[in-house]
Amino acid sequence: MSAAGRPRLAIQMMAGLLYLKHAHNKSEESACKRWAEKIYIQHFMDEEYFQSCLPCDPINLVRFR
């Protein structure tokens, strides 16, 4: 494993975002925005504190699949 490059994203968060995307039939961008707006979604994905910023770039959801 290389120390160079960007850090990886949490699997639980990415899986949760994909679930959110498919459950509500939304786009990647709207799933990320919904995550940033709803505290209960963040709690479901095991976040300790509410975060109002996007969890990741929406293109990462496309690449994650």
N, C-alpha and C positions, 0 to 999 in steps of 0.2 A: 504494500500500500504506500503510495506516494504522499508526502507531506505537502506537496505543491497542489495548487488547484483550489476550487471552492469546496467548502464543507458539504457533506451530504445532508439531505433533508430527512426528517424523521419518517419512518415507514408508516407509523400510526397516523400521522397527520396527512400524508399523501393518500393513504387508503381511505381515510375519512373524507377527504375532499373529493375523491372519485365517487365515493358512495353518495355524498351530497349532490354531486353533479348528476348522477344517474337517477337518484331517487326523485329529484325535482325536475328532471329533464331540462337542465340548464346548461349554459356554456361554461367553459373553464373560468372565464373572467367573472361571470356572475356567481359561480360557486365560491371563488376566492373572496369576492365582495361580501357575500352572505356570511362567510366565516368571520370576516372582520366586523360585521354589524351585530351578530348575535352571540351573546355571552354563553347561552346554554349549548350552542354548538361547540364552542371552544372548551367548555367543561366536558362535554362528551368525548372530545379528542384529547383529554387529559392535560389541558393547559392549566398552569397554576394561577396565572394572572390574566386579566382581560387585556387583549392587545387590539388596538384600533387600526393597526397597519395590516396590509395584505400579508398572508403567511408565506407566500412565495410568488414568483412570477407565474402567471397563468400558463405560459408556454411549458413550464416544468411538468404540468399535468399531462400534456400531450406526450412529452418525452418519457414520462414515468411508465405509461402503459406499455 
